[in-house]
Amino acid sequence: QVELEESGGGLVQAGGSLRLTCAAFGIDLNLHGLEWYRQAPGKQRELVAGLNTLGGTNYADAVKGRFSISRDSAQSMVYLQMNSLRPEDTAVYFCKAYHYNRRGPEYWGQGTQVTVSS
C-alpha cells in the first residue's frame, strides 16, 4: 500500500525558512517523479516544484531562487526547502508521486499547512 505523509509545516515570519518532508511508504523513489503542489484558500491548486527521475527540476516562477526540491531515495523521503518565505506562500502544501513511465496511478499526501506572517 502506497502512502505519502507530509510534515514540517507551521507558522513562520516573513523572511524565514521551513523544510517540508514527505515520507513515502511502499514506493521506490528511484522510479517516480516527485512534485510539490500548494493550494491557498479560494485559489486553484498550483504546481510549486518538480523533480524527475533524472534529477531535473522545475519551479514555479513565484518560488524560483527561494525553494528547492530534493529526495533521499534510501530513506524514501522527499523534501521542499523553503527560504525567504513571503505571506503569499501561505497555503496547504501537498506532495505527489508518479511513475516515471506514467503507468499506474499517481499518489498524493494529505497536505501540511504553511502560514507565513508579515
C-alpha positions as CSV (number, residue, x, y, z in Angstrom):
1,Q,0.0,0.0,0.0
2,V,1.4,3.4,-1.0
3,E,1.1,6.3,1.3
4,L,2.7,9.8,1.3
5,E,2.8,11.8,4.5
6,E,3.8,15.4,4.6
7,S,5.2,17.1,7.7
8,G,7.2,20.2,8.7
9,G,4.6,22.9,8.1
10,G,3.8,25.6,10.6
11,L,3.8,29.3,11.3
12,V,6.8,31.3,10.3
13,Q,7.5,35.0,9.9
14,A,8.2,36.6,6.5
15,G,11.8,36.1,5.5
16,G,12.1,32.8,7.5
17,S,12.6,29.3,6.3
18,L,10.9,25.9,6.6
19,R,11.7,22.4,5.3
20,L,8.8,20.2,4.4
21,T,9.2,16.5,4.4
22,C,7.2,13.9,2.5
23,A,7.7,10.4,3.8
24,A,6.9,7.8,1.1
25,F,5.8,4.3,2.1
26,G,5.5,1.4,-0.4
27,I,7.1,3.2,-3.3
28,D,10.5,3.3,-4.9
29,L,11.5,6.9,-5.3
30,N,14.1,6.0,-8.0
31,L,11.2,5.1,-10.3
32,H,8.9,8.0,-9.6
33,G,8.8,11.7,-10.4
34,L,8.1,13.9,-7.5
35,E,6.2,17.2,-7.2
36,W,5.1,19.6,-4.6
37,Y,1.8,21.5,-5.0
38,R,0.1,24.1,-2.9
39,Q,-3.4,25.4,-2.5
40,A,-4.4,28.7,-0.8
41,P,-7.9,29.4,0.2
42,G,-10.1,30.4,-2.7
43,K,-7.4,29.5,-5.3
44,Q,-6.6,26.6,-7.6
45,R,-4.0,24.1,-6.6
46,E,-0.7,25.0,-8.3
47,L,2.5,23.2,-9.0
48,V,5.3,24.6,-7.0
49,A,8.3,22.3,-7.7
50,G,9.1,19.1,-9.6
51,L,11.9,16.6,-9.6
52,N,12.1,13.9,-12.2
53,T,14.0,10.6,-12.1
54,L,17.0,12.0,-13.9
55,G,17.4,14.8,-11.4
56,G,15.9,17.5,-13.4
57,T,14.0,20.2,-11.5
58,N,11.4,22.8,-12.3
59,Y,9.9,25.5,-10.2
60,A,7.0,27.9,-10.4
61,D,8.2,31.4,-11.2
62,A,6.9,32.6,-7.9
63,V,9.3,30.4,-6.0
64,K,12.4,30.3,-8.2
65,G,15.6,31.0,-6.3
66,R,13.8,30.5,-2.9
67,F,12.6,26.9,-2.9
68,S,14.5,23.7,-3.6
69,I,13.1,20.2,-4.1
70,S,15.2,17.1,-3.3
71,R,14.9,13.5,-2.5
72,D,16.7,10.8,-0.4
73,S,15.7,7.6,-2.1
74,A,17.5,5.4,0.5
75,Q,15.4,7.0,3.2
76,S,12.3,7.3,1.0
77,M,12.0,11.0,1.7
78,V,11.1,14.0,-0.4
79,Y,11.9,17.5,0.8
80,L,11.0,21.0,-0.1
81,Q,13.4,23.6,1.4
82,M,11.6,27.0,1.5
83,N,13.7,30.1,2.1
84,S,12.8,33.8,2.2
85,L,9.2,33.0,2.8
86,R,6.5,35.5,1.9
87,P,2.9,35.9,3.1
88,E,1.7,34.8,-0.4
89,D,3.4,31.4,0.2
90,T,0.7,30.7,2.8
91,A,-1.1,27.5,1.6
92,V,-1.6,23.8,2.2
93,Y,1.3,22.0,0.6
94,F,0.9,18.6,-0.9
95,C,3.5,16.1,-2.3
96,K,2.7,13.9,-5.3
97,A,4.5,10.9,-6.9
98,Y,4.0,9.4,-10.3
99,H,5.8,6.5,-12.0
100,Y,8.4,7.7,-14.4
101,N,6.8,6.0,-17.4
102,R,3.3,7.3,-16.4
103,R,2.0,3.8,-15.8
104,G,-0.3,3.2,-12.8
105,P,-1.8,5.8,-10.5
106,E,-0.4,8.9,-9.1
107,Y,-0.2,9.3,-5.3
108,W,-0.9,12.3,-3.1
109,G,-0.2,13.1,0.5
110,Q,-2.7,14.6,2.9
111,G,-1.1,18.1,3.0
112,T,0.6,20.2,5.6
113,Q,-0.3,23.8,6.4
114,V,2.3,26.6,5.9
115,T,1.4,30.0,7.2
116,V,3.7,33.0,6.7
117,S,3.0,36.1,8.8
118,S,4.0,39.6,7.7
